[in-house]
Amino acid sequence: MAISELNTKGTVCTTPVVPLEHKILLSRHEAAQLLGISWRTLDELVRRGEIRIRRVGGPIRGRVLFSRIELQRFAEQEIVSPRG
């Protein structure tokens, strides 16, 4: 399967659709779905430094992507219970 779109010259180009299980870098929505959390919770985990991101296309306005390996690392880390 492929997605067709017009390029800057007005000609049609096709981009192959890569199944989620074959992707190395994931979008915010895909990463949240993989972890079974909301994208807001994912954003909070990034803000707290618990999950690292990859920026593609520039350090400020680049697209934020998540490494499958980083998500696996987060999911398998030791759980620390809150003090109580």
Protein Blocks (a to p, Z undefined) as FASTA:
>chain_A
ZZddddfkopacddddddfklpfbdcfklmmmmnopafklmmmmmmnopaccddehijkl
pccdddfklmmmmmmpccddddZZ
